[in-house]
Amino acid sequence: AFAYVYPNQPYEIHVCNAFWSASTTGTDSKAGTLVHETSHFTVVAGTQDRVYGQSGARSLAISNPAQAITNADSHEYFAENTPAQN
């Protein structure tokens, strides 16, 4: 794990040792981790971890768009990947 939160304790993100080894930007980065974790806060988006990884997030977007909107990794990958990079 890179980080975790308690959804009802907004804006307090607990980072793990693995977080510090991640790149600053890009896929699976520190920045993306912060977006992912921030999306879990009830006052932000109240997301869940329905699937992990880019391929899982992409498959979920195709098969169940409503669930993809509430998936934390979907928020992360949207923020990390610009259209020019895909």
C-alpha positions in Angstrom: 0.0 0.0 0.0 1.1 3.5 -0.8 -1.3 5.3 1.5 -4.7 5.0 3.3 -7.4 7.2 4.7 -10.4 7.1 7.0 -13.2 8.5 4.7 -14.9 10.4 7.5 -11.7 12.1 8.6 -11.3 14.4 5.7 -7.9 15.6 4.4 -5.8 13.3 6.7 -3.8 11.0 4.4 -1.6 8.4 6.0 1.3 7.6 3.7 3.2 4.3 3.8 6.9 3.6 3.1 6.1 2.6 -0.5 4.7 6.1 -1.2 8.2 7.6 -0.9 9.6 5.3 -3.6 6.9 6.2 -6.2 7.7 8.8 -8.9 6.4 12.3 -8.4 4.2 12.4 -11.4 2.9 10.0 -14.0 1.1 6.6 -13.7 1.0 5.2 -10.1 2.8 8.3 -8.8 2.8 10.2 -5.5 0.5 12.8 -7.1 -1.9 10.0 -8.3 -1.9 8.4 -4.9 -2.9 11.7 -3.3 -5.8 12.0 -5.9 -6.8 8.4 -5.3 -6.8 8.8 -1.5 -8.5 12.2 -1.5 -11.3 10.8 -3.6 -12.2 8.4 -0.8 -13.2 11.2 1.6 -16.9 11.4 2.0 -16.8 15.2 1.6 -15.0 14.9 -1.7 -16.3 11.9 -3.7 -16.8 9.0 -1.3 -15.1 6.6 -3.8 -14.5 2.9 -3.1 -11.8 0.5 -4.3 -13.9 -1.4 -6.8 -11.0 -2.4 -9.0 -7.3 -1.6 -9.1 -5.0 -0.8 -12.0 -5.4 0.9 -15.4 -6.8 -2.2 -17.2 -9.3 -2.8 -14.4 -10.4 0.8 -14.4 -10.8 0.8 -18.2 -12.8 -2.5 -18.2 -15.0 -1.1 -15.4 -15.6 2.1 -17.4 -16.8 0.0 -20.3 -18.9 -2.6 -18.4 -20.3 -0.4 -15.6 -19.8 3.3 -16.1 -21.8 4.2 -12.9 -19.4 2.1 -10.8 -16.4 3.5 -12.6 -17.4 7.0 -11.4 -17.2 5.8 -7.8 -13.9 3.9 -8.2 -10.9 5.6 -6.7 -8.4 4.3 -9.3 -10.6 5.8 -12.0 -10.1 9.2 -10.4 -6.4 8.6 -10.1 -5.8 7.5 -13.7 -8.0 10.3 -15.0 -5.7 12.8 -13.2 -2.5 11.1 -14.1 -3.0 10.5 -17.8 -3.5 13.3 -20.3 -5.0 12.4 -23.7 -1.7 13.1 -25.3 -0.1 10.2 -23.3 -2.8 7.6 -24.2 
